[in-house]
Amino acid sequence: MFKLLGGLKDYLKWQDIVTDCAIFRLHNVFTTVLLLACSLIITATQFVGNPIQCIVSGLPTHVVNTFCWISSTFTMPDAFKRQVGREVAHPGVANDFDEDDAPKYYTYYQWVCFVLFFQAIACYTPKFLWEAFEGGLMRTLVMGLHIGICKESERNAKKKALLEYLMQHVKRHNLYAIRYWICEFLCLLNVLLQLYFMNLFFDGEFFSYGLRVMNFSETAQEERVDPMVFIFPRVTKCIFHKYGASGSIQKHDSLCILPLNIVNEKTYIFIWFWFVILATLLSVLILYRVCIIAFPKCRPRILHSKNRGVPLEICEALTRKVDLGDWWILLMLGTNLDPIIYREVISELAKNIESNIRN
């Protein structure tokens, strides 16, 4: 298993040059690795061993196992509230049902590993788009100045090149910032859509899954239904029809054990909580971006917070003379540049812009 998951560690490498925020990386990197790891674990559990074992008399076991795995199994929702061992053999498994009863069919289990894999691809898509849009601009601008220990001549030359670029491209970075913020919005949209489609995937049971698990212990004993067993049953029923010796159709009712659902229920309870947390963080992030766009007066303080060594007055003067995209570039440079070099760049840039305006 370690060898199977070991290749995912490359996605979690530390970035020396940062072009995004921590919440953006949580969605694009951590969530992608999480979903891929879950997909690999479930794939290994599903295809190494027996994901389903059915009890049936008069038929080859492997035939019924294969049939029930590729078709579907079912439970009776009303049987979950009956007493196990007296009224029913297992939660949701009863024999006293007819055509009017509504069995709950389970067909998702063979698709879980594939769904998780495509969810991981969807989570990585905003990062892929942003890297294509960004084109390595921030790395080019930093030029190794995130490391403050270098020769004075080399540092001055790189700092001069950076200042020349910033002066020549004033008010030309709006598209850069807009593209990044669109990618952040895509992250939120992706999480919300994934929650919606997971709810469809589990027949409308996923939205309240985590809440029901938390409230399970507080529910009265006579009304208690384990939500993990309800959505991911360990024992189900399966009906297999075949022709008898006389040509009549025979019906074989079998009990099927789904050990894979032990892994599924733990996987999806963690995914539920993580996606709710991620959706909340991304919603707050989008509101924060809206405030940055709508309230320009807050931008100098945000820029000042990147490096307290830069006077607030310089941040205010600089913010008034550049566009939102330029401000965003300066903010990201504050994340990447050595603090002393960044302070010098900001101070000299403010002076150069002021001189150009006067001339």
C-alpha positions in Angstrom: 0.0 0.0 0.0 2.9 2.4 0.8 4.3 1.8 -2.7 0.9 2.3 -4.2 0.4 5.7 -2.5 4.1 6.8 -2.5 3.8 8.4 -6.0 1.3 11.0 -4.6 4.0 12.6 -2.4 5.3 14.5 -5.5 2.1 16.5 -5.6 2.8 17.8 -2.0 6.2 19.3 -2.7 7.0 22.6 -1.2 6.8 25.5 -3.7 9.7 27.9 -3.6 7.8 30.4 -5.7 4.1 31.0 -4.8 1.6 32.3 -7.3 -1.6 31.5 -5.3 -3.0 31.4 -1.8 -3.1 28.6 0.8 -6.8 27.9 0.3 -6.4 27.7 -3.4 -3.6 25.0 -2.8 -5.8 23.2 -0.3 -8.4 22.7 -3.1 -6.0 22.0 -6.0 -3.3 20.0 -4.3 -4.4 18.5 -1.0 -7.9 17.6 -2.1 -6.6 16.2 -5.4 -4.1 14.0 -3.5 -6.8 13.0 -0.9 -9.3 11.9 -3.6 -6.6 10.0 -5.6 -5.5 8.3 -2.4 -9.1 7.2 -1.6 -9.6 6.0 -5.2 -6.4 3.9 -5.0 -7.3 2.4 -1.7 -10.8 1.5 -2.8 -9.5 0.2 -6.1 -7.0 -2.0 -4.2 -9.7 -3.2 -1.8 -12.1 -3.8 -4.7 -9.9 -5.7 -7.1 -7.6 -7.5 -4.6 -9.9 -9.9 -2.6 -13.6 -10.3 -2.7 -15.7 -7.1 -2.7 -18.9 -9.1 -2.3 -19.8 -12.5 -0.8 -23.3 -13.9 -1.3 -24.9 -16.8 0.6 -27.1 -18.9 -1.7 -28.0 -22.6 -1.9 -28.2 -24.6 -5.1 -26.1 -22.3 -7.2 -22.4 -21.8 -7.7 -21.3 -19.0 -5.3 -19.0 -17.3 -7.7 -21.8 -17.0 -10.3 -24.1 -15.3 -7.8 -21.3 -13.1 -6.5 -20.5 -11.8 -10.0 -24.2 -11.3 -10.9 -25.0 -9.3 -7.7 -21.8 -7.2 -8.1 -22.4 -6.1 -11.6 -26.2 -5.7 -11.3 -27.4 -4.5 -7.9 -28.3 -5.4 -4.4 -31.1 -4.0 -2.2 -32.4 -3.4 1.3 -35.8 -2.6 2.7 -35.8 0.9 4.2 -38.5 0.1 6.8 -36.5 -2.9 8.0 -33.7 -0.6 9.3 -35.9 0.4 12.3 -36.7 -3.2 13.3 -34.8 -5.1 16.0 -31.9 -7.1 14.6 -31.9 -10.8 15.7 -35.6 -10.8 16.4 -37.5 -9.1 13.6 -34.8 -9.0 11.0 -31.6 -10.9 10.4 -29.5 -7.7 9.6 -30.3 -4.0 9.4 -32.4 -3.4 6.3 -32.7 -7.1 5.5 -36.2 -8.6 5.7 -38.2 -11.3 4.0 -41.8 -10.0 4.5 -41.9 -7.7 1.5 -44.0 -7.7 -1.7 -44.2 -5.7 -4.9 -45.8 -2.8 -3.1 -42.8 -2.3 -0.8 -40.1 0.0 -2.1 -36.7 -1.6 -1.9 -33.7 0.6 -1.9 -31.3 -0.5 -4.6 -27.5 0.0 -4.4 -25.7 0.2 -7.7 -23.0 2.7 -6.8 -20.3 0.5 -5.2 -18.6 -0.6 -8.4 -18.3 3.0 -9.6 -16.9 4.6 -6.4 -13.2 4.3 -7.4 -13.9 5.8 -10.8 -16.0 8.7 -9.4 -13.3 9.6 -6.9 -10.7 9.6 -9.7 -12.7 12.0 -11.9 -13.4 14.2 -8.8 -9.6 14.4 -8.3 -9.2 15.5 -11.9 -11.9 18.2 -11.5 -10.1 19.5 -8.4 -6.8 19.8 -10.2 -8.4 21.6 -13.2 -8.3 25.1 -11.7 -4.6 24.7 -10.9 -3.9 23.4 -14.4 -5.7 26.4 -15.9 -3.9 28.9 -13.6 -0.5 27.6 -14.4 -1.3 27.9 -18.1 -2.5 31.5 -17.7 0.3 32.5 -15.3 3.0 31.2 -17.7 5.8 31.5 -15.1 5.6 35.3 -14.8 6.1 35.4 -11.0 9.2 33.1 -11.2 10.6 35.3 -13.9 10.1 38.4 -11.9 11.5 37.0 -8.7 14.7 35.8 -10.4 16.0 34.1 -7.3 15.5 37.2 -5.1 13.5 35.1 -2.6 16.9 34.2 -1.2 18.4 37.3 0.3 22.0 36.0 0.5 23.6 36.8 -2.8 26.3 39.1 -4.2 25.5 42.8 -4.0 26.2 43.4 -7.7 23.9 40.5 -8.6 21.2 41.6 -6.3 21.3 45.2 -7.6 21.2 44.0 -11.2 18.2 41.8 -10.6 16.4 44.5 -8.6 17.0 47.0 -11.4 15.6 44.6 -14.0 12.5 44.0 -11.8 11.9 47.8 -11.3 12.3 48.4 -15.1 9.7 45.7 -15.8 7.3 47.1 -13.2 7.7 50.6 -14.6 7.2 49.6 -18.2 4.1 47.5 -17.4 2.2 49.7 -15.1 -1.6 49.2 -15.5 -1.1 46.1 -17.7 -1.7 43.3 -15.1 -5.5 43.5 -14.6 -6.0 40.4 -16.8 -3.4 38.5 -14.7 -5.3 39.1 -11.5 -8.8 38.5 -13.0 -7.7 35.2 -14.4 -6.4 34.1 -11.0 -9.6 35.2 -9.2 -11.7 33.4 -11.8 -9.7 30.2 -11.0 -10.5 30.7 -7.3 -14.2 31.0 -8.2 -13.9 27.8 -10.2 -12.6 26.1 -7.1 -15.8 27.1 -5.1 -18.0 26.2 -8.1 -16.3 22.8 -8.3 -16.8 22.0 -4.7 -20.5 23.0 -4.7 -21.1 21.0 -7.9 -19.3 18.0 -6.5 -21.4 18.1 -3.4 -24.5 18.2 -5.6 -23.5 15.3 -7.8 -22.4 13.2 -4.8 -25.8 13.8 -3.4 -27.3 12.5 -6.7 -24.9 9.6 -6.7 -26.1 8.4 -3.3 -29.8 9.0 -4.1 -30.2 12.2 -2.2 -28.6 10.9 1.0 -25.2 12.7 1.0 -26.1 16.3 1.9 -27.3 15.3 5.4 -24.9 12.4 5.8 -22.4 14.1 8.1 -25.0 15.7 10.2 -26.9 12.4 10.7 -23.7 10.7 11.7 -23.0 13.4 14.4 -26.6 13.2 15.6 -26.7 9.4 15.6 -25.7 8.9 19.3 -28.3 11.5 20.5 -31.2 9.9 18.7 -33.6 7.8 20.8 -32.8 4.1 20.7 -36.1 3.1 19.2 -35.8 5.6 16.4 -32.1 5.1 15.8 -30.9 4.2 12.3 -27.2 4.2 11.7 -26.8 6.6 8.7 -23.5 4.9 7.6 -25.2 1.5 7.5 -28.2 3.0 5.7 -26.2 4.5 2.9 -23.4 1.9 2.9 -25.0 -1.4 4.1 -22.8 -4.2 5.1 -25.4 -6.9 4.3 -27.9 -6.7 1.5 -30.2 -8.9 -0.5 -30.0 -10.0 -4.2 -32.4 -12.0 -6.3 -31.1 -14.3 -9.0 -33.5 -15.9 -11.6 -32.7 -18.9 -13.7 -34.5 -21.6 -15.6 -35.2 -24.9 -13.8 -35.1 -28.5 -15.3 -38.7 -28.1 -16.6 -38.1 -24.8 -18.1 -39.9 -22.8 -15.4 -38.2 -19.7 -13.9 -36.8 -20.2 -10.5 -36.1 -17.4 -8.0 -33.1 -17.5 -5.7 -33.0 -15.1 -2.8 -29.5 -14.6 -1.4 -27.8 -12.5 1.3 -24.8 -10.6 0.2 -22.0 -9.2 2.4 -20.3 -6.0 1.1 -17.0 -5.6 3.1 -16.0 -2.8 0.7 -18.7 -0.6 2.3 -16.7 -0.5 5.5 -14.0 1.4 3.6 -16.6 3.5 1.6 -18.5 4.7 4.7 -15.2 6.0 6.4 -14.0 7.5 3.1 -17.2 9.5 2.5 -17.7 10.7 6.0 -14.2 12.2 5.8 -14.9 13.6 2.4 -18.2 15.1 3.6 -16.5 17.0 6.4 -13.6 18.1 4.3 -15.8 19.4 1.5 -18.0 21.4 3.9 -14.9 22.9 5.4 -13.4 23.6 2.0 -16.7 25.2 0.7 -16.8 27.5 3.8 -13.1 28.5 3.3 -13.6 29.2 -0.4 -16.8 31.2 0.2 -15.0 33.4 2.7 -12.1 33.8 0.3 -14.4 34.9 -2.5 -16.1 37.4 -0.2 -12.6 38.7 0.7 -11.7 39.1 -3.0 -15.0 41.0 -3.6 -14.1 43.3 -0.7 -10.6 43.9 -2.2 -12.2 44.9 -5.5 -15.1 46.9 -4.1 -13.2 48.8 -1.4 -9.9 50.2 -2.7 -9.1 51.8 0.6 -8.3 48.4 2.2 -5.6 47.6 -0.3 -2.8 49.7 1.2 -3.2 48.0 4.6 -3.2 44.6 3.0 0.0 45.5 1.1 1.5 46.9 4.3 0.7 43.7 6.1 3.0 41.8 3.7 6.0 43.7 5.0 5.7 45.9 8.1 9.0 47.5 7.1 7.3 49.3 4.3 5.7 52.5 5.6 1.9 52.6 5.3 2.2 56.0 3.6 4.3 54.5 0.8 1.8 51.7 0.4 -1.1 54.2 0.2 0.8 56.4 -2.3 1.7 53.4 -4.5 -1.8 51.9 -4.4 -3.3 55.2 -5.6 -1.0 55.3 -8.7 -1.4 51.7 -9.9 -4.3 49.5 -11.1 -5.7 46.6 -9.2 -3.7 44.1 -11.3 -0.4 45.9 -10.5 -1.4 45.9 -6.8 -1.9 42.2 -7.0 1.5 41.6 -8.6 3.1 43.7 -5.8 1.2 41.7 -3.2 2.4 38.4 -4.7 6.0 39.7 -4.9 5.7 40.4 -1.2 5.0 36.7 -0.6 8.0 35.6 -2.7 10.8 38.2 -2.4 13.2 38.5 0.5 11.6 41.0 3.0 14.6 43.4 2.8 14.7 43.3 -1.0 10.9 43.7 -1.2 11.0 46.8 1.0 13.7 48.3 -1.2 11.8 47.5 -4.4 8.5 49.0 -3.1 10.2 52.2 -1.9 12.1 52.7 -5.2 9.1 51.9 -7.3 7.0 54.5 -5.4 9.7 57.1 -6.0 10.0 56.2 -9.7 6.3 56.4 -10.3 6.1 59.7 -8.5 9.0 61.1 -10.6 7.3 60.0 -13.9 4.0 61.6 -12.9 5.8 64.9 -12.1 7.7 64.8 -15.4 
